Amino acid sequence: MRSIGEMARDSGLSVSALRFYDRAGVLVPAWVDPVSGYRWYGPEQCEEARLLTRLRRAGMPLPDIRLVLAGWSGADTVLVRKLLQAHLRRLELGLSDARSEFSAVRALLEGREKPMTSLRTAAVRLTVPAAELAAALDAVRFAAGTDPELPMLGGVLFDIEGEALRVVATDRYRMAVARARATGHDGAREQVIVPAPLADAMRALLSGEDGDGDVRLSVDGDRVTLEAGDRQASGQRLDHDFPDYRRLVRLPAGRRAVVDVPAFREALETGPVRTSETPGPDGAPCDLSVLRPAADGTVTVCADGEGDADDQSHVAVNREFLLDALAAEARDRLVLEFGAPTAPLAVRRPDAEDTFSLLMPVRLEN
């Protein structure tokens, strides 16, 4: 017999995932201690857990997985084969439909595209307070993407317009925006995607700066340079266009709750979690925190059995992403802004509306 921790280690499923699949009646422990409530799994269930992991990665719905596992050890494998074949057929039909729609979208895109210039020729010079740029990078760096298929998200956007430098990062699942003052640039709006390693080098350069000092940011064609005294960090900008983030941050006003960050962090770290039915950015199920704002301005981390898929008074988010956002904002008190369960959760600073994070909600399954 394996304990739940041993089962997690041997099967590759997390402890929270095993609990979720137990509650869903998909992978029920062979024995549960009636006194302690500890779950124990039989030797054959490790193979079932690994099979479950493969089927979930293939997108098979839980009702079908339940039947596959029920018939897996039997002598008659007809049902299992038919379930696998039916799901594969659904995937093939879905892929065929998706290819047709994507072909239509590509045709529309090709009609809109303009000839690309081989080199960028913009020259920009501006001065930024070192402390403000450091704080802006700290506030957004966690949200930068790492997907090699989306290189335009693998850096930090420097959006230069008038007397403002907005710093933005997103990996599709979350977005962070911060603002710093800028002087010396009176030309047209300029956007530069700074690769993540160069953004980190810039942040390291700022660590040695006097909090009251200024640094100089310059863009010459494809090269971006940050100068602090006689030191500099320089490198090639990413030759891509960043999505229009301003469209993504136009959210209708929602219900606001002010949270004490240390206490809220503890509630998240020690409170109940769900396991997402939908794989996270790394392809594996992620831990979710289900949040419910109350009329008195407080936020509750929902326990099991609360906040079901039909409940419209809550939002479920990736717990790790929310903890990252709380840490990045670096405040003891923050504002959480809730819209509909399908709308992003906004994490805002009470003293700086221009610096905030958005976390995409995760759908809860029935």
C-alpha positions, 0 to 999 in steps of 0.5 A: 500500500502507498500513502498519498505522498508516495503515490504522488511521487511514484505516479507523477500526479500531485497530492492535490490532483489525487485528492481531486480525482478521489472526490470525482470518483475517478481514482478512489483510494483502496482504503481510507483510515477512518480515524485519520482520514489518510488515503492509501492506494493499492499496488495496481493503482499506480499504473492506473494513475499513470494511465489517468495522467496520459488520458488527461493530457490527451484531453479525454473527459472525466466520465470517459476516463472513469469508464476506461479505468473501470474496464482496464483490468478486465478481460474484455477490452472492447469498451476501453478500445471504443472509448479511446477510438471515439475520443481520437475521432473527436480530436480529429474532427476538432482539428479538421474544423480548427484547420479550416477556421485557421485557414480563413483567418490566415487569408484575412491576415495576409490581406492586412499585412504590409511589407516589413522593413528589414531594419528598425531605424527609430532613435530614442533617448530618454531619462528615467528615475532609477528607483522607478524603473527598478520598481516597474521591472520588479512589478512585471517581470514575473509575467513574462512568457517562456513559450518558444512558440510565442517569442514576442511574449518572451520579454518586457515591453517598454512603451515610450510615449510623452513623459511616461514609460510603461513596462508590460509583460504577459504570458497569456495567462497573466499580465502586469503593467507598471509606469515610470516617469520619463523625460527627454523624448518628445517624438512619436510613441515607440515600443521596444520589446526587451528580451527577458535576459536583457531586462534582468541585466538592466534590473541588476544594473539598477540595483547599484544605483542611488535611489534618487539618481537617474538612468539613461535609456536609448534605442538605436535601430535594433539596439537597446541600451541602459546607462547608469553612470559609467556602466551599461546594459545593452543588447538586441531588441526582439524583432516582433510586435507586442499585442495591443495591451491597452485593449486587454486592460479595459475592464468594466469596474468590478467589486473591490476588496482591500486585503492585508497581504501577509494575512491573505498570503497565509490564507492562500498558502494554508487554505484549500485548493482545487486541482484544475481540470484544464492543464496550466501553461506547463501542460500539467494540472495546477492548484487553484484558489477559489475566491469569493468577495463579500459585500463587506469588502473581505475575500474568502478562500472557498473550501471544498464544496463551495464555489461550484461551476454554476456559482457566479459569486466567485473566481478561480485563479492559479494559486501560484500566479496569484502569490507571484502577483502579490509578491511583485506588487510589494505592498502590505495592502492591495486591492483585488478587483472582481468582475464576472467569474469569466473576467480577469482578476485585477490586483492593484496598488491603492497608491498607484493605479498605473501599476497592476496585474491581471490574472485570467480565471480558470473554469471550474468543472462540475 
